[in-house]
Amino acid sequence: MSTEARLREAIEVGEVLKVVYGGGSQPGAMREVAPISIENGKVRARCFTSNAVKLFVIEKITILQEANSVSAVEWNPDAEQVPRYQLINDLSEKEIDFLLALGWHVESDNNCLSLHRRFKNGKPMKGSDVSIDYEEYAYDLVVGLDGELHEENRRKRQRPWSVRGKNQDTRSYGSLDKAAGLFLEWAESLSPSKS
């Protein structure tokens, strides 16, 4: 049975499958997915590893043996979702091996994780190619009558997590897990080991 046919069968009966996905932020990792729909060579599925609905390219999916598959796991949209990462330091600690394997020099503090290429002599470049930042507040800078800059209209951000990438549009997110997904995707696609 083809991968697509097996996925369609799982959609019909609401089955959860164990698969290995050869793409995404962790290629080759085993995931538990509940297929939802198929369109244009991609399957939309609930990934229980990240507890998010994602698109997977069918050609990159390997379905594991039937004996290993899990049956009747229910996804409850009202259930409290457990975040994978609490802070930028968690992201850095959990993904450091993956990032180093891609050839990045990694710099991290409480509010920023940035990835840098290296010069031929091995020293890291100052500017980052990919970064994820946390900025809790936004404000307007206004020049006062004294000629100095002052912060005004300080407010809490709805989407405090920002992901920046070389030649990419900056994107903002309300949760670290969603921002981390894009950060890891760009870390892989822009990695020095691919150039």
Secondary structure, 3 states (H helix, E strand, C coil): CCHHHHHHHHHHHCCEEEEEECCCCCCCCEEEEEEEEEECCEEEEEECCCCEEEEEEHHHEEECCHHHCECCCCCCCCCCCCCCCCCHHHHHHHHHHHHHHCCCEEEECCCEEEEECECCCCCECCCCCEEEEECCEEEEEEECCCCCEEEEEEEECCCCEEEEECCCCCEEECCHHHHHHHHHHHHHHCCHHHC
